[in-house]
Structures are given as C-alpha cells and as structure tokens.
Amino acid sequence: MDNDEALTPHLKCDVELELVGPNVPTLNKWAANALRALADRLDHDEFEDGFSDVTDGVGKKIGTIYIVYSGVDF
C-alpha cells in the first residue's frame, strides 16, 4: 500500500435487516424507512467502529449495522 492510500479514509458499512410483515410493499416501506434513519444517523456521525442495533420506529430491533473506519486519525 502506498502512502496516499494509507492516508485516505475508508469506510466499510454492512447492514442486515430482518423484517416480517403482511406483504412485500409494506416490507419495502419499512426497510426504506429504516435505511433512511440509518443514513441520517451516519450523516450526523452517530456511529463508532463495530456493530450497532437497527431499530424500527417503535424501538424494536430489526437488524444490525456494522461500521469500520480505517486510514483516519480521529
């Protein structure tokens, strides 16, 4: 790895959702809502390295998000 690449910040983000619902359109809506909420949290720097729970609008766990930052000095 060259010096430029070593100094370039990297982000790895894996999201896993597990939803059960009455029909596919509803599941898609719930998943989209969860992903939008995660995007807002990520945009506001609310995650640190590692796993975090993903919850729905009422606080029920519906999955996990895994975040890893590398090549950065906080």
N, CA, C and O atoms as CSV, one atom per row, in Angstrom:
chain,resi,resn,atom,element,x,y,z
A,1,MET,N,N,0.863,-1.186,0.000
A,1,MET,CA,C,0.000,0.000,0.000
A,1,MET,C,C,0.899,1.235,0.000
A,1,MET,O,O,1.828,1.336,0.801
A,2,ASP,N,N,0.619,2.156,-0.889
A,2,ASP,CA,C,1.429,3.369,-0.922
A,2,ASP,C,C,0.932,4.378,0.111
A,2,ASP,O,O,-0.129,4.201,0.710
A,3,ASN,N,N,1.721,5.448,0.310
A,3,ASN,CA,C,1.402,6.441,1.346
A,3,ASN,C,C,0.065,7.125,1.118
A,3,ASN,O,O,-0.683,7.339,2.072
A,4,ASP,N,N,-0.259,7.479,-0.143
A,4,ASP,CA,C,-1.530,8.162,-0.418
A,4,ASP,C,C,-2.720,7.307,-0.002
A,4,ASP,O,O,-3.678,7.809,0.584
A,5,GLU,N,N,-2.655,6.023,-0.306
A,5,GLU,CA,C,-3.763,5.137,0.045
A,5,GLU,C,C,-3.849,4.947,1.555
A,5,GLU,O,O,-4.948,4.829,2.096
A,6,ALA,N,N,-2.725,4.917,2.238
A,6,ALA,CA,C,-2.713,4.750,3.688
A,6,ALA,C,C,-3.335,5.954,4.388
A,6,ALA,O,O,-3.877,5.812,5.484
A,7,LEU,N,N,-3.266,7.142,3.774
A,7,LEU,CA,C,-3.804,8.349,4.384
A,7,LEU,C,C,-5.231,8.654,3.944
A,7,LEU,O,O,-5.848,9.591,4.452
A,8,THR,N,N,-5.759,7.877,3.011
A,8,THR,CA,C,-7.109,8.094,2.514
A,8,THR,C,C,-8.106,7.395,3.436
A,8,THR,O,O,-7.990,6.190,3.656
A,9,PRO,N,N,-9.083,8.124,3.981
A,9,PRO,CA,C,-10.071,7.493,4.857
A,9,PRO,C,C,-10.918,6.463,4.100
A,9,PRO,O,O,-11.284,6.660,2.942
A,10,HIS,N,N,-11.209,5.379,4.781
A,10,HIS,CA,C,-12.044,4.319,4.229
A,10,HIS,C,C,-13.180,4.031,5.203
A,10,HIS,O,O,-13.014,4.123,6.419
A,11,LEU,N,N,-14.329,3.684,4.650
A,11,LEU,CA,C,-15.498,3.303,5.449
A,11,LEU,C,C,-16.040,2.003,4.896
A,11,LEU,O,O,-16.275,1.881,3.694
A,12,LYS,N,N,-16.240,1.028,5.778
A,12,LYS,CA,C,-16.931,-0.201,5.416
A,12,LYS,C,C,-18.222,-0.221,6.222
A,12,LYS,O,O,-18.210,-0.036,7.439
A,13,CYS,N,N,-19.334,-0.446,5.532
A,13,CYS,CA,C,-20.638,-0.432,6.192
A,13,CYS,C,C,-21.460,-1.607,5.684
A,13,CYS,O,O,-21.734,-1.717,4.489
A,14,ASP,N,N,-21.849,-2.479,6.598
A,14,ASP,CA,C,-22.727,-3.601,6.275
A,14,ASP,C,C,-24.007,-3.455,7.084
A,14,ASP,O,O,-23.967,-3.204,8.289
A,15,VAL,N,N,-25.140,-3.614,6.412
A,15,VAL,CA,C,-26.433,-3.523,7.080
A,15,VAL,C,C,-27.187,-4.825,6.839
A,15,VAL,O,O,-27.251,-5.320,5.714
A,16,GLU,N,N,-27.751,-5.367,7.897
A,16,GLU,CA,C,-28.585,-6.552,7.778
A,16,GLU,C,C,-29.907,-6.281,8.481
A,16,GLU,O,O,-29.940,-5.986,9.675
A,17,LEU,N,N,-30.991,-6.384,7.728
A,17,LEU,CA,C,-32.330,-6.187,8.268
A,17,LEU,C,C,-33.105,-7.482,8.143
A,17,LEU,O,O,-32.948,-8.212,7.164
A,18,GLU,N,N,-33.936,-7.770,9.123
A,18,GLU,CA,C,-34.820,-8.931,9.065
A,18,GLU,C,C,-36.212,-8.461,9.461
A,18,GLU,O,O,-36.476,-8.145,10.621
A,19,LEU,N,N,-37.088,-8.423,8.479
A,19,LEU,CA,C,-38.434,-7.894,8.682
A,19,LEU,C,C,-39.474,-8.948,8.324
A,19,LEU,O,O,-39.277,-9.748,7.409
A,20,VAL,N,N,-40.571,-8.934,9.052
A,20,VAL,CA,C,-41.718,-9.792,8.761
A,20,VAL,C,C,-42.933,-8.888,8.709
A,20,VAL,O,O,-43.153,-8.082,9.612
A,21,GLY,N,N,-43.726,-9.019,7.648
A,21,GLY,CA,C,-44.878,-8.140,7.509
A,21,GLY,C,C,-45.966,-8.748,6.653
A,21,GLY,O,O,-45.836,-9.880,6.187
A,22,PRO,N,N,-47.036,-8.004,6.443
A,22,PRO,CA,C,-48.207,-8.542,5.763
A,22,PRO,C,C,-48.046,-8.715,4.255
A,22,PRO,O,O,-48.721,-9.550,3.653
A,23,ASN,N,N,-47.145,-7.922,3.633
A,23,ASN,CA,C,-46.970,-8.031,2.183
A,23,ASN,C,C,-45.654,-7.363,1.780
A,23,ASN,O,O,-45.038,-6.645,2.568
A,24,VAL,N,N,-45.243,-7.610,0.550
A,24,VAL,CA,C,-43.957,-7.097,0.070
A,24,VAL,C,C,-43.907,-5.567,0.045
A,24,VAL,O,O,-42.908,-4.996,0.482
A,25,PRO,N,N,-44.948,-4.879,-0.452
A,25,PRO,CA,C,-44.856,-3.407,-0.428
A,25,PRO,C,C,-44.657,-2.832,0.978
A,25,PRO,O,O,-43.927,-1.856,1.150
A,26,THR,N,N,-45.294,-3.424,1.967
A,26,THR,CA,C,-45.133,-2.965,3.349
A,26,THR,C,C,-43.713,-3.219,3.837
A,26,THR,O,O,-43.108,-2.356,4.474
A,27,LEU,N,N,-43.174,-4.414,3.536
A,27,LEU,CA,C,-41.793,-4.719,3.930
A,27,LEU,C,C,-40.819,-3.749,3.274
A,27,LEU,O,O,-39.877,-3.284,3.916
A,28,ASN,N,N,-41.040,-3.443,2.008
A,28,ASN,CA,C,-40.171,-2.490,1.314
A,28,ASN,C,C,-40.223,-1.117,1.961
A,28,ASN,O,O,-39.194,-0.458,2.108
A,29,LYS,N,N,-41.419,-0.680,2.349
A,29,LYS,CA,C,-41.568,0.623,3.003
A,29,LYS,C,C,-40.843,0.641,4.341
A,29,LYS,O,O,-40.137,1.600,4.652
A,30,TRP,N,N,-41.013,-0.416,5.138
A,30,TRP,CA,C,-40.347,-0.487,6.437
A,30,TRP,C,C,-38.831,-0.496,6.276
A,30,TRP,O,O,-38.123,0.186,7.016
A,31,ALA,N,N,-38.331,-1.266,5.311
A,31,ALA,CA,C,-36.884,-1.324,5.079
A,31,ALA,C,C,-36.368,0.039,4.637
A,31,ALA,O,O,-35.332,0.491,5.124
A,32,ALA,N,N,-37.072,0.699,3.726
A,32,ALA,CA,C,-36.657,2.022,3.256
A,32,ALA,C,C,-36.634,3.022,4.408
A,32,ALA,O,O,-35.712,3.832,4.502
A,33,ASN,N,N,-37.636,2.976,5.282
A,33,ASN,CA,C,-37.668,3.878,6.435
A,33,ASN,C,C,-36.464,3.634,7.343
A,33,ASN,O,O,-35.836,4.583,7.811
A,34,ALA,N,N,-36.142,2.363,7.594
A,34,ALA,CA,C,-35.004,2.031,8.449
A,34,ALA,C,C,-33.702,2.512,7.818
A,34,ALA,O,O,-32.837,3.050,8.509
A,35,LEU,N,N,-33.559,2.321,6.503
A,35,LEU,CA,C,-32.335,2.747,5.820
A,35,LEU,C,C,-32.193,4.265,5.806
A,35,LEU,O,O,-31.084,4.785,5.929
A,36,ARG,N,N,-33.305,4.978,5.656
A,36,ARG,CA,C,-33.244,6.449,5.713
A,36,ARG,C,C,-32.811,6.914,7.107
A,36,ARG,O,O,-32.012,7.842,7.235
A,37,ALA,N,N,-33.339,6.268,8.142
A,37,ALA,CA,C,-32.964,6.627,9.514
A,37,ALA,C,C,-31.480,6.349,9.751
A,37,ALA,O,O,-30.796,7.140,10.402
A,38,LEU,N,N,-30.977,5.221,9.222
A,38,LEU,CA,C,-29.554,4.922,9.358
A,38,LEU,C,C,-28.705,5.950,8.619
A,38,LEU,O,O,-27.663,6.370,9.122
A,39,ALA,N,N,-29.138,6.351,7.445
A,39,ALA,CA,C,-28.399,7.355,6.677
A,39,ALA,C,C,-28.326,8.674,7.441
A,39,ALA,O,O,-27.283,9.328,7.452
A,40,ASP,N,N,-29.418,9.062,8.075
A,40,ASP,CA,C,-29.412,10.292,8.873
A,40,ASP,C,C,-28.429,10.177,10.035
A,40,ASP,O,O,-27.673,11.108,10.311
A,41,ARG,N,N,-28.443,9.025,10.717
A,41,ARG,CA,C,-27.527,8.828,11.845
A,41,ARG,C,C,-26.075,8.837,11.379
A,41,ARG,O,O,-25.210,9.406,12.045
A,42,LEU,N,N,-25.805,8.204,10.232
A,42,LEU,CA,C,-24.453,8.176,9.690
A,42,LEU,C,C,-24.008,9.588,9.304
A,42,LEU,O,O,-22.862,9.971,9.541
A,43,ASP,N,N,-24.904,10.341,8.720
A,43,ASP,CA,C,-24.617,11.722,8.325
A,43,ASP,C,C,-24.291,12.595,9.529
A,43,ASP,O,O,-23.544,13.565,9.406
A,44,HIS,N,N,-24.844,12.259,10.694
A,44,HIS,CA,C,-24.600,13.029,11.925
A,44,HIS,C,C,-23.512,12.406,12.804
A,44,HIS,O,O,-23.402,12.733,13.985
A,45,ASP,N,N,-22.712,11.510,12.225
A,45,ASP,CA,C,-21.577,10.886,12.941
A,45,ASP,C,C,-21.981,10.207,14.238
A,45,ASP,O,O,-21.290,10.337,15.248
A,46,GLU,N,N,-23.090,9.485,14.220
A,46,GLU,CA,C,-23.584,8.832,15.435
A,46,GLU,C,C,-23.061,7.408,15.620
A,46,GLU,O,O,-23.434,6.742,16.585
A,47,PHE,N,N,-22.206,6.931,14.717
A,47,PHE,CA,C,-21.688,5.564,14.823
A,47,PHE,C,C,-20.201,5.574,15.092
A,47,PHE,O,O,-19.475,6.460,14.641
A,48,GLU,N,N,-19.758,4.571,15.838
A,48,GLU,CA,C,-18.344,4.296,16.032
A,48,GLU,C,C,-18.082,2.935,15.410
A,48,GLU,O,O,-19.018,2.248,15.001
A,49,ASP,N,N,-16.819,2.542,15.334
A,49,ASP,CA,C,-16.486,1.227,14.796
A,49,ASP,C,C,-17.236,0.120,15.530
A,49,ASP,O,O,-17.386,0.154,16.752
A,50,GLY,N,N,-17.698,-0.849,14.771
A,50,GLY,CA,C,-18.312,-2.033,15.359
A,50,GLY,C,C,-19.776,-2.176,14.987
A,50,GLY,O,O,-20.293,-1.494,14.102
A,51,PHE,N,N,-20.425,-3.091,15.699
A,51,PHE,CA,C,-21.828,-3.397,15.460
A,51,PHE,C,C,-22.742,-2.496,16.284
A,51,PHE,O,O,-22.436,-2.159,17.427
A,52,SER,N,N,-23.863,-2.116,15.690
A,52,SER,CA,C,-24.919,-1.379,16.393
A,52,SER,C,C,-26.259,-1.974,15.980
A,52,SER,O,O,-26.424,-2.447,14.855
A,53,ASP,N,N,-27.201,-1.943,16.900
A,53,ASP,CA,C,-28.542,-2.423,16.581
A,53,ASP,C,C,-29.255,-1.437,15.651
A,53,ASP,O,O,-29.033,-0.228,15.703
A,54,VAL,N,N,-30.111,-1.993,14.804
A,54,VAL,CA,C,-31.014,-1.196,13.973
A,54,VAL,C,C,-32.409,-1.443,14.536
A,54,VAL,O,O,-32.821,-2.590,14.707
A,55,THR,N,N,-33.131,-0.371,14.823
A,55,THR,CA,C,-34.469,-0.499,15.383
A,55,THR,C,C,-35.496,0.157,14.470
A,55,THR,O,O,-35.174,1.028,13.661
A,56,ASP,N,N,-36.740,-0.285,14.624
A,56,ASP,CA,C,-37.821,0.344,13.858
A,56,ASP,C,C,-38.313,1.581,14.602
A,56,ASP,O,O,-37.713,1.997,15.593
A,57,GLY,N,N,-39.394,2.160,14.125
A,57,GLY,CA,C,-39.918,3.399,14.697
A,57,GLY,C,C,-40.387,3.295,16.130
A,57,GLY,O,O,-40.518,4.313,16.810
A,58,VAL,N,N,-40.646,2.068,16.612
A,58,VAL,CA,C,-41.103,1.897,17.999
A,58,VAL,C,C,-40.022,1.282,18.888
A,58,VAL,O,O,-40.286,0.915,20.033
A,59,GLY,N,N,-38.802,1.172,18.352
A,59,GLY,CA,C,-37.689,0.685,19.159
A,59,GLY,C,C,-37.438,-0.799,19.118
A,59,GLY,O,O,-36.567,-1.286,19.840
A,60,LYS,N,N,-38.170,-1.545,18.297
A,60,LYS,CA,C,-37.969,-2.995,18.172
A,60,LYS,C,C,-36.754,-3.252,17.278
A,60,LYS,O,O,-36.626,-2.659,16.206
A,61,LYS,N,N,-35.854,-4.150,17.733
A,61,LYS,CA,C,-34.666,-4.473,16.948
A,61,LYS,C,C,-35.075,-5.199,15.665
A,61,LYS,O,O,-35.801,-6.193,15.702
A,62,ILE,N,N,-34.594,-4.680,14.525
A,62,ILE,CA,C,-34.898,-5.300,13.233
A,62,ILE,C,C,-33.634,-5.653,12.461
A,62,ILE,O,O,-33.710,-6.096,11.315
A,63,GLY,N,N,-32.475,-5.461,13.080
A,63,GLY,CA,C,-31.245,-5.812,12.395
A,63,GLY,C,C,-30.026,-5.193,13.046
A,63,GLY,O,O,-30.066,-4.719,14.182
A,64,THR,N,N,-28.924,-5.213,12.276
A,64,THR,CA,C,-27.664,-4.654,12.763
A,64,THR,C,C,-26.984,-3.868,11.646
A,64,THR,O,O,-27.226,-4.090,10.460
A,65,ILE,N,N,-26.133,-2.951,12.065
A,65,ILE,CA,C,-25.259,-2.231,11.143
A,65,ILE,C,C,-23.840,-2.391,11.679
A,65,ILE,O,O,-23.603,-2.297,12.883
A,66,TYR,N,N,-22.912,-2.633,10.775
A,66,TYR,CA,C,-21.503,-2.795,11.127
A,66,TYR,C,C,-20.726,-1.704,10.408
A,66,TYR,O,O,-20.781,-1.600,9.183
A,67,ILE,N,N,-20.007,-0.896,11.163
A,67,ILE,CA,C,-19.235,0.220,10.627
A,67,ILE,C,C,-17.763,0.044,10.993
A,67,ILE,O,O,-17.437,-0.259,12.140
A,68,VAL,N,N,-16.885,0.232,10.024
A,68,VAL,CA,C,-15.445,0.228,10.278
A,68,VAL,C,C,-14.840,1.393,9.504
A,68,VAL,O,O,-15.006,1.511,8.290
A,69,TYR,N,N,-14.138,2.247,10.234
A,69,TYR,CA,C,-13.370,3.334,9.622
A,69,TYR,C,C,-11.897,2.937,9.645
A,69,TYR,O,O,-11.412,2.387,10.634
A,70,SER,N,N,-11.202,3.215,8.574
A,70,SER,CA,C,-9.750,2.952,8.560
A,70,SER,C,C,-9.057,4.065,7.778
A,70,SER,O,O,-9.673,4.773,6.982
A,71,GLY,N,N,-7.771,4.191,8.029
A,71,GLY,CA,C,-6.989,5.216,7.349
A,71,GLY,C,C,-7.274,6.611,7.839
A,71,GLY,O,O,-6.932,7.585,7.167
A,72,VAL,N,N,-7.902,6.731,9.015
A,72,VAL,CA,C,-8.224,8.053,9.546
A,72,VAL,C,C,-7.681,8.164,10.963
A,72,VAL,O,O,-7.506,7.168,11.664
A,73,ASP,N,N,-7.426,9.375,11.356
A,73,ASP,CA,C,-6.986,9.660,12.718
A,73,ASP,C,C,-8.010,10.594,13.334
A,73,ASP,O,O,-8.058,11.776,12.993
A,74,PHE,N,N,-8.836,10.071,14.247
A,74,PHE,CA,C,-9.863,10.885,14.885
A,74,PHE,C,C,-9.186,11.766,15.866
A,74,PHE,O,O,-9.844,12.557,16.542
